[in-house]
Amino acid sequence: MPTFSQAVVDGRIIINVGLSVRAGEPRHGFRALLDTGAQSTAISPNVVGQLGLLPTGSLNLVVASGQTIPTFQYSAWVDIPIQYPQAAPEGGTNFFSGKELSVAGLIYNPDGYDVLLGMDMIGIFHTTIYNNMIILSN
């Protein structure tokens, strides 16, 4: 079964993801923080600018502090690279597994990542956190 694994470093899981305006379009690479406490995925102004996204609506985003922040909503295709196991076909390295999401716009550019991956994305995978590693498989 194809899987992706990443070490938990300093209590955070940062992975590289691909985002595009829609499926099949060129991907742009971004660093993402996996946040199992977030219901939805959110993107920084940097992502909005690089992809040229236009708002599809607005929403009130409730952040970890409980504060409600008005922001824009966007539509984007989000991909996580899932690696083949050791028996990968010759030359095979990665394939991507993802989906189109309605994402919230962050009002700031976080330090160290541009995408906050919430359970709307994480939940499409079988997720295991064990021995300071996260393992995603589909």
C-alpha positions as CSV (number, residue, x, y, z in Angstrom):
1,M,0.0,0.0,0.0
2,P,1.4,3.4,-0.9
3,T,2.4,5.4,2.2
4,F,4.0,8.6,3.3
5,S,5.9,9.0,6.5
6,Q,7.4,12.0,8.2
7,A,9.1,12.6,11.5
8,V,7.5,14.7,14.2
9,V,10.1,17.4,14.9
10,D,9.7,19.8,17.9
11,G,6.1,18.6,18.3
12,R,5.2,19.7,14.7
13,I,4.6,17.8,11.5
14,I,5.7,19.8,8.4
15,I,5.4,18.2,5.0
16,N,5.8,19.4,1.4
17,V,2.5,19.5,-0.5
18,G,1.4,20.5,-4.0
19,L,-1.3,23.0,-4.7
20,S,-3.0,24.0,-7.9
21,V,-6.0,25.9,-9.0
22,R,-7.7,22.6,-10.1
23,A,-6.8,19.0,-10.8
24,G,-4.4,18.5,-13.7
25,E,-3.0,22.0,-13.6
26,P,0.7,22.6,-12.7
27,R,1.4,22.2,-9.0
28,H,3.2,24.7,-6.9
29,G,5.1,23.3,-3.9
30,F,4.5,24.6,-0.4
31,R,5.3,23.6,3.2
32,A,2.4,22.5,5.2
33,L,1.7,22.0,8.9
34,L,-0.5,19.0,9.7
35,D,-3.0,20.2,12.3
36,T,-5.3,17.4,13.6
37,G,-7.1,20.0,15.7
38,A,-8.2,22.0,12.6
39,Q,-11.4,21.1,10.9
40,S,-10.4,22.8,7.6
41,T,-7.4,23.6,5.6
42,A,-6.2,27.2,5.4
43,I,-3.7,28.9,3.1
44,S,-1.4,31.9,3.5
45,P,-1.6,35.1,1.4
46,N,1.7,33.8,-0.2
47,V,-0.3,30.8,-1.6
48,V,-3.1,33.0,-2.8
49,G,-0.7,35.2,-4.7
50,Q,1.4,32.4,-6.2
51,L,-1.6,30.5,-7.5
52,G,-3.5,33.7,-8.5
53,L,-6.6,32.5,-6.5
54,L,-9.8,34.6,-6.5
55,P,-12.1,34.5,-3.5
56,T,-15.2,32.2,-3.9
57,G,-16.8,33.7,-0.8
58,S,-16.2,34.8,2.8
59,L,-16.4,33.1,6.1
60,N,-15.7,33.6,9.8
61,L,-12.7,31.6,10.8
62,V,-12.5,30.5,14.4
63,V,-8.8,30.2,15.5
64,A,-7.2,28.2,18.3
65,S,-7.6,31.1,20.8
66,G,-11.4,31.1,20.1
67,Q,-11.3,34.4,18.3
68,T,-13.4,34.7,15.2
69,I,-11.7,36.3,12.2
70,P,-13.5,37.3,9.0
71,T,-11.6,36.0,5.9
72,F,-12.0,34.9,2.3
73,Q,-12.7,31.4,1.1
74,Y,-10.9,29.9,-1.9
75,S,-11.1,26.7,-3.9
76,A,-7.8,24.8,-4.5
77,W,-6.6,21.3,-5.4
78,V,-4.3,20.0,-2.6
79,D,-2.0,17.0,-3.1
80,I,0.2,15.1,-0.7
81,P,3.1,13.1,-2.2
82,I,2.5,9.4,-1.3
83,Q,5.6,7.2,-1.9
84,Y,5.6,3.7,-3.3
85,P,6.9,1.0,-1.0
86,Q,10.3,-0.5,-1.7
87,A,8.8,-2.6,-4.5
88,A,8.1,0.5,-6.6
89,P,8.3,0.1,-10.4
90,E,11.6,1.0,-11.9
91,G,11.9,4.8,-12.0
92,G,8.8,5.2,-9.9
93,T,9.2,7.7,-7.1
94,N,6.1,9.5,-6.0
95,F,2.5,9.8,-7.0
96,F,0.1,12.4,-5.5
97,S,-3.1,11.8,-3.7
98,G,-5.4,14.7,-3.1
99,K,-8.7,16.5,-3.5
100,E,-10.3,19.8,-4.3
101,L,-11.0,21.7,-1.1
102,S,-12.7,24.9,-0.1
103,V,-9.9,26.5,1.9
104,A,-9.8,29.5,4.3
105,G,-7.5,32.4,3.7
106,L,-5.1,33.1,6.6
107,I,-4.6,36.8,7.3
108,Y,-0.9,36.4,7.8
109,N,2.1,34.4,6.4
110,P,3.0,31.9,9.1
111,D,6.7,31.3,9.9
112,G,7.9,28.0,8.4
113,Y,4.9,27.0,6.4
114,D,2.2,28.3,4.0
115,V,-0.6,25.7,4.4
116,L,-2.3,24.5,7.5
117,L,-3.7,21.1,6.6
118,G,-6.9,20.3,8.5
119,M,-8.9,17.2,9.0
120,D,-10.8,17.8,5.7
121,M,-7.5,16.7,4.0
122,I,-5.9,14.6,6.6
123,G,-9.1,12.6,7.0
124,I,-9.0,11.1,3.5
125,F,-6.0,9.0,4.6
126,H,-5.4,6.3,7.1
127,T,-3.3,8.2,9.6
128,T,-1.0,6.7,12.2
129,I,1.2,8.6,14.7
130,Y,3.6,6.2,16.3
131,N,7.2,6.4,17.7
132,N,7.5,10.1,16.8
133,M,6.5,9.5,13.2
134,I,3.3,10.1,11.2
135,I,2.3,7.6,8.5
136,L,-0.3,8.4,5.9
137,S,-1.6,5.7,3.6
138,N,-4.5,5.4,1.2
